[in-house]
Amino acid sequence: MRSEDAVEIVRAALAPALPTASAEGLTRAAETVIRWGSEEMAQELTEPLSTRMVLDLLSVARESPRGLRLAEPGSMSEDRLGAAAHYRTWSRSEGMDPLPYLSRPEEEPLGGDRRSGRHGEPSGYEPEE
């Protein structure tokens, strides 16, 4: 599949969730999703990381969380937004908040129990105050 076609497919999938996003914002968000896919980001997502991912997509698309339309209304509550991971395990794009990048350990099996922090952070993670 050509990369341009993949971007168009992902743009079409994101458009209903981001109805007020510009064409450029949707394109940037689609390109970001495709890059994350090549980084195999879906392998070990916790709820705090998936919330961080949604917030990062909104930032890339230059959208507010208030404009987000979810398939399951209420699934992105204020509490959940506040519990987003304070780090990321994927590459950062322009427009995303600068947060620490933590790589996934190669030696640990997928689903390994390395998250013991308050917000699903890997053990040993210390958030910046």
For each residue, the residues with C-beta under 8 A, 3 or more apart:
1: 5 6
2: 5 6
3: 6 7 34
4: 7 8
5: 1 2 8 9
6: 1 2 3 9 10 34
7: 3 4 10 11 27 30 31 34
8: 4 5 11 12 30
9: 5 6 12 13
10: 6 7 13 14 29 30 33 34
11: 7 8 14 15 26 27 29 30
12: 8 9 15
13: 9 10 16
14: 10 11 17 18 21 26 29 30 33 57 61
15: 11 12 18 19 21 26
16: 13 19 69
17: 14 68 69 70 71
18: 14 15 21 25 26 29 58 61 63 67 68 69
19: 15 16 67 69
20: 63 67
21: 14 15 18 25 26 29 61 62 63 67
22: 25 26 61 62
23: 26 27
24: 27 28
25: 18 21 22 28 29 60 61 62 63
26: 11 14 15 18 21 22 23 29 30 61
27: 7 11 23 24 30 31
28: 24 25 31 32 60 61 93 95
29: 10 11 14 18 21 25 26 32 33 57 60 61
30: 7 8 10 11 14 26 27 33 34
31: 7 27 28 34 35
32: 28 29 35 36 56 57 60 93
33: 10 14 29 30 36 37 57
34: 3 6 7 10 30 31 37 38
35: 31 32 38 39 91 93
36: 32 33 39 41 42 53 90 91
37: 33 34 40 41 42
38: 34 35
39: 35 36 90 91
40: 37 43
41: 36 37 45 53 89 90
42: 36 37 45
43: 40 104 110
44: 49 89 104 110 111
45: 41 42 49 50 53
46: 49 50 85 115 120
47: 50 51 80 83 120
48: 51 52 83 84 85 119 120 121
49: 44 45 46 52 53 85 88 89 120
50: 45 46 47 53 54
51: 47 48 54 55 76 80 81 83 84 85
52: 48 49 55 56 84 85 87 88 99
53: 36 41 45 49 50 56 57 88 90
54: 50 51 57 58 68 76
55: 51 52 58 59 65 81 84 97
56: 32 52 53 59 60 88 90 92 93 96 97
57: 14 29 32 33 53 54 60 61
58: 18 54 55 61 63 64 65 68
59: 55 56 62 63 95 96 97
60: 25 28 29 32 56 57 93 94 95 96
61: 14 18 21 22 25 26 28 29 57 58
62: 21 22 25 59 95
63: 18 20 21 25 58 59 67 68
64: 58 67 68
65: 55 58 68 76 81
66:
67: 18 19 20 21 63 64
68: 17 18 54 58 63 64 65 76
69: 16 17 18 19
70: 17 73 74 75 76
71: 17 75
72: 75
73: 70
74: 70 77
75: 70 71 72 80
76: 51 54 65 68 70 80 81
77: 74 80 81
78: 81 82
79: 82 83
80: 47 51 75 76 77 83 84
81: 51 55 65 76 77 78 84
82: 78 79
83: 47 48 51 79 80 119
84: 48 51 52 55 80 81 119
85: 46 48 49 51 52 88 119 120 121
86: 99 100 119 121 127 128
87: 52 99 100 101 102 121 125 127
88: 49 52 53 56 85 92 96 99 100 101 102
89: 41 44 49 101 102 103 104
90: 36 39 41 53 56
91: 35 36 39 101
92: 56 88 96 98 99 101
93: 28 32 35 56 60 96
94: 60
95: 28 59 60 62
96: 56 59 60 88 92 93 99
97: 55 56 59
98: 92
99: 52 86 87 88 92 96
100: 86 87 88 128
101: 87 88 89 91 92
102: 87 88 89 121 122 125
103: 89
104: 43 44 89 108
105: 108 112 114
106:
107:
108: 104 105 112 114
109: 112
110: 43 44
111: 44
112: 105 108 109
113: 116
114: 105 108 122 123
115: 46 120 121 122 123
116: 113 122 123
117: 120 121 122 123 125
118: 121
119: 48 83 84 85 86 127
120: 46 47 48 49 85 115 117
121: 48 85 86 87 102 115 117 118 125 127
122: 102 114 115 116 117 125
123: 114 115 116 117
124:
125: 87 102 117 121 122
126:
127: 86 87 119 121
128: 86 100
129:
